[in-house]
Amino acid sequence: MTTTLITGANKGLGKETARRLIAAGHTVYLGARDEAKGRAAAHEVGGRFVQIDVTDDPSVRAAAAMIESEGGLDVLINNAGMEPRLAGNAVPTPADTTVDEMRETFETNAFSMVRTIGAFLPQLQRSPEAVIVNLASGLASLTGLSDPSSPSHFYPGVSYPASKAAVNMITIQYAKAFPGIRINAVEPGFTNTDLNGRTGTQTVEEGAEIIVRMAQVAADGPTGTFVSAHGSLPW
């Protein structure tokens, strides 16, 4: 039985990914900061709840200890994240961007991945089918953001794409350091979730497709890649 943890799983892509992986036979821990919301989501999809705030060291260590005591982890899906928004749901432009905003965004989207991977690494290294899926974004692609013909070129924000570009770098370096673990970054697409103020153009079912697929890669599958449901993406 494959045991999977999904952070930020009480709603949106995390919850849909949990539902799909449970249907595929995984034992899934739905990680969430809010106990009531996390337990409700876990009950709804048939998973297990674990309280975890990925920005807090003691919380992450406690979640790791709990899961290890119940058998250990095979698959880690780093889904928890944030995108800054101004009043009226506007994306902050470079003129609006502050150091505090950058710091908060990086803490949630990038630093938390290092924290969470580090806490679960001993368990993952003992698993013969270890996988890490890091939620990146098409906005993490420097190629896309700098190309006027790319759909992502229009995006004006700084902190969100910068933090997701850091996620891609984290993915590459950890994949090189731990070849026994399949570690990949995924772009779920512009999905209609709370993260973007419900402005996305695709459903959570569509967005979860690539996450679910990469969570189930075999031990000889790809690692150190950046992919969407449509194939490889340029860094």
C-alpha positions in Angstrom: 0.0 0.0 0.0 1.4 3.4 -1.0 1.1 6.1 1.7 0.9 9.7 0.5 0.9 13.1 2.2 -0.6 16.1 0.4 0.0 19.5 2.1 -2.7 22.1 1.8 -5.3 19.4 1.0 -8.5 20.6 2.6 -9.7 22.2 -0.6 -8.9 22.8 -4.3 -6.2 20.9 -6.1 -5.0 19.2 -2.9 -8.4 17.8 -2.0 -9.1 16.6 -5.6 -5.7 15.0 -5.8 -6.4 13.2 -2.6 -9.7 11.9 -3.9 -8.1 10.6 -7.1 -5.2 8.9 -5.3 -7.5 7.3 -2.8 -9.5 5.9 -5.7 -6.2 4.6 -7.1 -5.5 2.7 -3.9 -3.2 5.1 -1.9 -3.6 5.7 1.8 -3.7 9.5 1.8 -3.0 11.9 4.6 -4.7 15.3 3.9 -2.5 17.9 5.5 -4.1 21.2 6.6 -3.5 24.0 9.1 -7.1 24.2 10.1 -8.2 21.0 12.0 -11.9 21.3 11.4 -11.6 21.9 7.6 -8.9 19.3 7.3 -10.9 16.6 9.1 -14.0 17.5 7.1 -12.1 17.1 3.8 -10.5 13.9 4.9 -13.8 12.4 5.9 -15.4 13.5 2.6 -12.8 11.8 0.4 -12.0 8.8 2.7 -8.5 9.9 3.7 -6.7 10.6 6.9 -6.1 14.0 8.4 -2.8 15.3 9.7 -2.4 18.8 11.0 0.5 20.6 9.4 1.5 24.2 8.9 4.3 24.1 6.4 5.7 27.4 7.6 6.2 26.2 11.1 9.1 23.8 12.0 7.5 22.2 15.1 4.2 21.6 13.2 6.1 19.9 10.3 8.2 17.8 12.6 5.1 16.7 14.6 3.3 15.7 11.3 6.4 13.7 10.2 6.5 11.9 13.6 2.8 11.0 13.5 3.0 9.6 10.0 6.2 7.7 10.7 4.6 6.1 13.8 1.8 4.9 11.6 4.1 3.2 9.0 6.0 5.9 7.2 5.6 7.8 3.9 6.1 6.9 0.2 4.9 9.9 -1.6 5.1 13.6 -0.6 3.0 16.1 -2.6 4.1 19.7 -1.8 0.8 21.4 -2.7 0.4 24.2 -0.1 1.0 27.6 -1.5 -0.2 31.2 -1.8 -0.4 34.0 -4.4 -0.5 37.6 -3.2 -3.6 39.6 -4.2 -4.5 43.2 -3.6 -7.9 44.7 -3.0 -10.2 43.8 -5.8 -8.2 40.6 -6.4 -5.6 42.5 -8.4 -2.1 40.9 -8.8 0.6 43.2 -7.2 2.8 44.8 -9.9 6.5 45.5 -9.5 5.6 49.0 -8.3 3.3 47.4 -5.6 5.7 44.7 -4.5 7.3 44.9 -1.1 10.0 42.9 0.7 7.4 41.7 3.2 5.3 40.3 0.4 8.3 38.6 -1.1 9.3 37.2 2.2 5.8 35.8 3.0 5.4 34.3 -0.5 8.8 32.6 -0.5 8.2 31.3 3.0 5.0 29.6 2.0 5.9 28.5 -1.6 9.6 27.7 -1.5 11.1 27.6 2.0 8.3 25.4 3.2 9.3 22.8 0.6 12.8 22.6 2.0 11.4 22.3 5.5 8.8 19.6 4.6 11.1 17.6 2.4 13.8 17.6 5.1 11.4 16.4 7.8 10.1 13.5 5.6 13.4 12.6 3.9 14.4 9.8 6.2 11.0 8.1 5.6 11.2 8.6 1.9 14.7 7.2 1.7 13.4 3.9 3.2 10.7 3.6 0.7 11.3 1.6 -2.5 8.7 3.7 -4.4 9.6 7.2 -3.0 8.2 10.1 -5.0 8.1 13.9 -4.4 5.8 16.1 -6.4 6.4 19.9 -6.1 3.7 22.2 -7.2 5.3 24.8 -9.5 3.5 26.9 -12.1 3.8 27.8 -15.7 4.7 31.3 -14.4 7.9 29.8 -13.0 9.2 29.4 -16.6 11.7 32.2 -17.3 11.4 31.3 -21.0 7.6 31.8 -20.9 7.6 35.1 -18.9 10.2 36.7 -21.1 8.5 35.6 -24.4 5.9 38.1 -25.7 4.1 35.3 -27.6 3.7 33.1 -24.4 0.4 33.1 -22.6 2.2 33.7 -19.3 4.0 36.9 -20.6 1.1 39.1 -19.5 1.5 38.2 -15.8 2.7 41.4 -13.9 3.5 39.9 -10.4 7.0 39.4 -9.0 6.8 37.4 -5.8 4.6 34.5 -7.0 6.6 33.6 -10.2 9.9 34.2 -8.4 8.9 31.8 -5.6 7.8 29.1 -8.1 11.0 29.5 -10.1 12.8 28.8 -6.8 10.6 25.6 -6.5 11.9 24.5 -9.9 15.5 25.0 -8.7 14.8 23.1 -5.5 13.4 20.3 -7.6 16.4 20.1 -9.8 18.9 20.1 -7.0 17.1 17.6 -4.8 16.6 15.3 -7.7 20.3 15.3 -8.4 21.1 14.8 -4.7 18.6 11.9 -4.1 18.5 9.8 -7.3 16.6 7.1 -5.4 13.6 9.4 -5.1 11.5 10.5 -8.1 11.4 14.3 -7.6 9.5 16.4 -10.2 7.9 19.9 -10.5 4.4 20.1 -12.1 2.4 22.9 -13.6 -1.3 22.1 -13.0 -2.5 24.9 -15.3 -4.7 28.0 -14.6 -7.1 26.3 -12.3 -10.2 27.8 -10.7 -9.3 27.8 -7.0 -9.2 30.1 -4.0 -5.5 30.7 -4.6 -6.1 32.9 -7.7 -9.4 34.3 -6.5 -11.5 31.9 -8.6 -10.2 33.4 -11.8 -8.8 30.2 -13.3 -10.1 28.8 -16.6 -10.0 25.0 -15.8 -11.5 22.8 -13.2 -9.8 21.2 -10.3 -10.3 17.8 -12.0 -8.3 19.0 -15.0 -5.7 20.6 -12.8 -5.2 17.6 -10.6 -4.5 15.3 -13.6 -0.7 16.0 -13.8 -0.3 15.9 -10.0 -1.9 12.5 -9.8 0.1 11.2 -12.8 3.4 12.3 -11.4 2.5 11.0 -7.9 2.4 7.5 -9.4 5.6 7.4 -11.4 7.6 4.2 -11.1 11.0 3.8 -9.6 12.5 4.0 -13.1 10.4 7.0 -14.0 11.4 10.5 -14.7 13.1 12.8 -12.1 14.2 16.4 -12.1 11.6 17.4 -14.7 9.1 20.3 -15.1 6.0 19.1 -16.7 2.3 19.9 -17.4 -0.5 17.6 -18.6 0.7 18.4 -22.1 4.4 17.5 -21.7 7.7 19.0 -20.7 8.0 22.8 -20.0 10.9 25.1 -20.6 12.7 26.2 -17.4 
